[in-house]
Amino acid sequence: MNLKELSQHLNLSQTTVSRALNGYPEVSEATRARVKEAALRMGYSPNARAKGLATGRAQAIGHVLPVSTQNEMVNPVFGDFLAGAGESYARAGYEVMISLADDTAEERAYRALRNSGNVDGLIVHAPRRQDPRIPLLTELGLPFVVHGRSTETEIPYSWVDTNNRRAFRRATEFLLDLNHRRIALINGIEHLDFALRRREGYAEALTARGLQTDPALMCSEEMTEIYGYRAARRMLAGDDPPTAFLVSSMITAIGVRRAVHELGLELGLDISVITHDDDLGYLKNGHDVPIFTATRSSVRAAGRQAAEMLLKLIDRPESGPMSHRFEAELIIGASTGPAHERMP
């Protein structure tokens, strides 16, 4: 069914039906309710482009992803975030526009999107310390929400984030309570804000117990399986190896587990591992009993929240800036246990 057919069925003009579906105030509540009920009953869904012509909006949300040799944003975590955001976009009649930009040309990409009028708002991914995109988008006047936060950025902006510092402090404290003292941190790239905050939480927990961080037990890299494997093998081969690992990604933790098993060791008995779990739809942390003890915070839920906030900013720009911080759960799995004294 198209707009013309729906209008004929209701004996109303196409303009009235379009305005009723798009919330224009000059349409009476009775007419709006009648139109929406008929549209639902007859399976009519307005085309996003046609709706944009009626509202003066592009009916699209932009996601600009930096293409970098250091940090690959087109990854499974982004897929789950977009799935969550997409649920909110679809309900509001918005489409998604994904642009890839060399990380040296991001400013040009954002300015081009603003000038083209092809999007009504943007989600900013992978924020960095003093991220230049935040003042740029503020200057351009395009509504945006940051997935994460930018340390040392002082101007107000809207964001959705997980309390990464508290999550990793709590995870480190859990390992310390199990008598682990050689705790390794296998982190993400630390010019990204989330990884910086996780390292700070880890260091705070050690300092509070009178322990110093050991550079030999800390590493920072793109969160892949092979990175986890190589980092764990290297550390476990040292003269004073760790008894526990704190890992920033389930994917990386799988590499750590592979290294542990290759050495004939057992998770939870010989070596403990805590990871961060984004609660990905395609990569669940076990079934009845979690495989890994984990700090869990759903990236799909973050996507939904960020999208809802952005849509509100588009409809009511004066409502911002706004923020939402998720607290990660500590999920106890089979990968942690008490530290054992080493044999001389």
C-alpha positions in Angstrom: 0.0 0.0 0.0 1.2 3.5 -0.8 0.3 7.0 0.5 -2.2 7.6 -2.3 -4.1 4.4 -1.6 -4.2 5.0 2.1 -5.5 8.6 1.5 -8.3 7.3 -0.8 -9.3 4.7 1.7 -9.6 7.4 4.4 -11.2 9.9 2.0 -8.5 12.4 3.0 -5.9 14.3 1.1 -2.4 12.9 0.8 -1.1 16.1 2.5 -3.4 15.6 5.5 -2.4 11.9 5.9 1.3 12.7 5.6 1.1 15.4 8.2 -0.9 13.2 10.5 1.7 10.5 10.3 4.5 12.9 10.9 3.0 14.6 13.9 2.2 18.1 12.5 0.3 20.1 15.2 -2.3 21.5 12.8 -3.8 18.0 12.4 -6.5 17.2 15.0 -5.9 14.4 17.5 -8.9 12.6 16.2 -7.7 12.6 12.6 -4.2 11.7 13.7 -5.5 8.7 15.6 -7.7 7.6 12.8 -4.9 7.8 10.2 -2.4 5.9 12.4 -4.9 3.2 13.2 -5.6 2.7 9.5 -1.9 2.7 8.6 -1.2 0.1 11.2 -4.2 -2.1 10.2 -3.4 -1.9 6.5 0.4 -2.3 6.8 1.4 1.1 5.5 4.9 2.3 6.3 6.0 5.7 5.0 9.1 5.7 2.8 11.9 7.4 4.6 12.7 9.6 1.6 9.1 10.7 1.2 8.9 11.3 4.9 12.0 13.5 4.6 10.3 15.6 1.9 7.4 16.1 4.2 9.4 17.0 7.3 12.4 18.8 5.7 14.7 16.3 7.2 17.1 13.7 5.6 15.6 10.9 7.8 19.1 9.5 8.2 21.7 9.1 10.9 25.4 9.2 10.1 28.2 6.9 11.4 31.6 8.0 10.3 34.1 5.3 10.9 37.9 6.1 10.9 39.8 3.6 8.8 43.2 3.3 10.5 46.1 0.9 10.7 46.0 1.2 14.5 42.3 0.9 15.3 39.9 -1.0 13.0 36.4 0.3 13.8 34.6 -2.1 11.4 34.4 -4.9 13.8 31.9 -7.2 15.5 31.4 -4.9 18.5 30.4 -2.1 16.1 28.0 -4.5 14.5 26.2 -5.2 17.8 26.1 -1.5 18.6 24.6 -0.7 15.2 22.0 -3.5 15.7 20.8 -1.9 18.9 20.8 1.6 17.4 19.0 0.4 14.4 16.1 -0.8 16.4 15.5 2.8 17.6 16.1 4.3 14.1 13.6 1.9 12.5 10.9 2.8 14.9 11.4 6.5 14.2 11.5 6.0 10.4 15.2 6.8 10.1 17.8 5.1 7.9 21.6 4.7 8.5 24.4 6.2 6.5 27.8 4.7 7.2 30.9 6.5 5.9 34.5 5.3 6.0 37.1 8.0 6.3 40.9 7.9 6.6 41.7 9.0 10.2 43.7 11.9 8.7 40.6 13.2 6.8 37.8 12.9 9.4 37.2 16.6 9.6 36.6 16.8 5.8 34.2 13.9 6.1 32.2 15.6 8.8 32.1 18.9 7.0 30.9 17.2 3.8 28.1 15.5 5.7 27.0 18.7 7.3 27.1 20.6 4.0 25.3 17.9 2.0 22.3 17.8 4.4 22.3 14.0 4.0 22.0 13.3 7.7 20.1 14.8 10.6 22.6 13.7 13.3 25.7 11.7 14.0 27.1 9.0 16.4 30.7 9.5 17.2 32.7 6.3 17.8 36.0 5.5 19.5 36.5 8.9 21.3 40.1 9.9 22.2 41.6 12.1 24.8 40.8 15.7 23.8 39.0 14.4 20.8 38.9 17.2 18.0 35.7 15.9 16.6 33.7 17.1 19.5 34.5 20.8 19.2 34.2 20.5 15.4 30.7 19.0 15.5 29.7 21.6 18.1 30.9 24.3 15.8 29.0 22.8 12.8 25.8 22.7 14.8 24.9 19.1 13.8 23.3 17.0 16.6 25.6 14.2 17.8 26.1 11.7 20.6 29.4 10.2 21.5 29.7 6.5 22.2 32.1 6.8 25.1 33.7 9.9 26.6 36.7 12.1 25.8 39.0 12.7 28.8 40.1 16.4 29.0 37.4 17.7 26.7 35.8 20.5 28.6 33.0 21.7 26.4 29.6 20.0 27.1 28.4 17.2 24.8 26.1 14.3 24.8 27.5 10.8 25.5 26.7 7.2 26.4 29.4 5.2 28.2 30.1 2.3 30.5 31.8 3.1 33.8 35.1 1.5 32.6 37.2 2.8 35.4 35.0 1.3 38.1 34.5 -2.0 36.3 38.2 -2.6 36.0 39.0 -1.5 39.5 36.3 -3.9 40.8 37.7 -6.7 38.7 41.2 -6.1 39.9 40.0 -6.0 43.5 38.2 -9.4 43.0 41.5 -10.9 41.8 43.4 -9.3 44.7 40.8 -10.8 47.1 41.7 -14.2 45.6 45.3 -13.5 46.7 46.6 -12.7 43.2 49.5 -10.2 43.2 50.9 -10.7 39.7 48.0 -9.5 37.7 48.5 -8.7 34.0 46.5 -6.1 32.0 45.9 -6.9 28.4 44.3 -3.7 27.3 42.9 -2.0 24.2 44.7 0.9 22.5 45.2 3.4 25.2 44.8 6.6 23.2 41.2 5.6 23.1 39.3 6.8 26.2 37.7 3.5 27.3 41.1 1.8 27.5 42.7 4.7 29.3 39.9 4.5 32.0 40.3 0.8 32.3 44.0 1.1 32.9 43.3 3.8 35.5 40.9 1.5 37.4 43.3 -1.4 37.4 46.2 0.9 38.7 44.0 2.4 41.4 43.1 -1.0 42.8 46.7 -2.1 42.9 47.8 1.2 44.5 45.1 0.9 47.2 46.6 -2.5 48.2 50.1 -1.1 48.4 51.2 -2.7 45.1 53.0 -1.0 42.1 52.1 -1.5 38.5 54.7 -3.5 36.5 55.2 -2.4 32.9 56.2 -6.0 32.0 52.6 -7.0 32.9 50.8 -4.3 30.9 50.2 -4.1 27.2 48.1 -2.1 24.8 47.1 -3.0 21.3 44.2 -3.6 18.9 41.9 -6.2 20.6 42.3 -9.3 18.5 42.6 -13.0 19.3 46.2 -13.2 18.2 47.1 -10.2 20.3 45.8 -12.0 23.4 47.5 -15.2 22.5 50.9 -13.6 21.9 50.8 -11.3 25.0 49.8 -14.2 27.3 52.5 -16.5 25.9 55.2 -13.8 26.3 54.2 -13.0 29.9 53.8 -16.6 31.0 57.3 -17.4 29.6 58.9 -14.7 31.9 60.9 -15.3 35.1 58.0 -14.1 37.3 54.9 -14.8 35.3 51.4 -13.5 36.2 48.9 -15.7 38.0 46.0 -13.8 36.6 45.0 -11.7 33.5 42.6 -8.8 33.2 41.6 -8.5 29.5 39.7 -5.8 27.7 37.8 -8.0 25.2 36.1 -11.4 25.0 37.8 -11.9 21.6 41.3 -11.2 23.1 40.5 -13.4 26.1 39.9 -16.3 23.8 43.5 -15.8 22.6 44.7 -15.8 26.3 42.8 -19.0 26.9 44.5 -20.6 23.9 47.9 -19.7 25.2 47.1 -21.0 28.7 45.9 -24.3 27.3 48.9 -24.8 25.1 51.1 -24.6 28.1 49.1 -27.4 29.8 47.5 -25.0 32.3 43.9 -24.8 33.4 41.8 -21.7 33.6 40.5 -21.1 37.1 43.0 -23.5 38.7 46.5 -22.6 37.5 45.7 -19.2 35.9 42.8 -16.8 36.4 41.3 -14.6 33.7 38.7 -11.8 33.9 37.6 -10.2 30.7 35.2 -7.5 29.6 32.1 -8.9 28.0 30.1 -6.6 25.6 27.3 -9.3 25.7 27.5 -9.7 22.0 24.7 -11.5 20.3 27.0 -13.8 18.3 29.6 -14.5 21.0 27.9 -15.4 24.3 30.0 -16.1 27.4 28.8 -19.7 28.0 25.3 -20.8 28.8 24.3 -21.9 32.3 27.8 -21.3 33.7 29.8 -18.4 32.2 33.1 -19.5 30.7 34.9 -16.3 31.8 34.5 -14.2 34.9 33.6 -10.9 33.3 32.6 -7.3 33.6 29.5 -7.3 31.5 27.9 -4.3 29.8 25.7 -4.7 26.7 27.0 -2.8 23.7 23.6 -3.4 22.0 21.9 -1.6 24.9 24.4 1.2 24.5 23.5 1.5 20.8 19.8 1.7 21.6 20.4 4.4 24.3 22.7 6.5 22.1 20.1 6.4 19.2 17.2 7.4 21.5 19.3 10.3 22.8 20.2 11.5 19.4 16.7 11.3 18.1 15.6 13.4 21.0 18.3 15.9 20.2 17.1 16.1 16.6 13.5 16.7 17.6 14.3 19.0 20.5 17.8 20.5 20.2 17.3 22.6 23.4 17.1 19.3 25.4 20.8 18.7 25.3 23.5 18.0 26.2 22.5 14.7 28.0 24.4 11.7 29.2 23.9 8.1 30.3 26.5 5.9 32.1 26.0 2.1 32.4 27.4 0.3 35.3 29.0 -3.1 34.4 28.0 -6.2 36.2 30.7 -8.5 37.6 29.7 -12.0 36.4 31.5 -14.9 38.1 32.5 -17.7 35.8 34.8 -20.7 35.7 37.9 -18.8 34.7 38.9 -17.5 38.2 40.1 -19.1 41.4 42.5 -18.5 44.3 46.2 -17.9 43.6 48.5 -20.8 44.5 52.0 -20.4 45.9 54.6 -21.2 43.4 57.0 -24.1 43.9 60.6 -23.1 44.3 
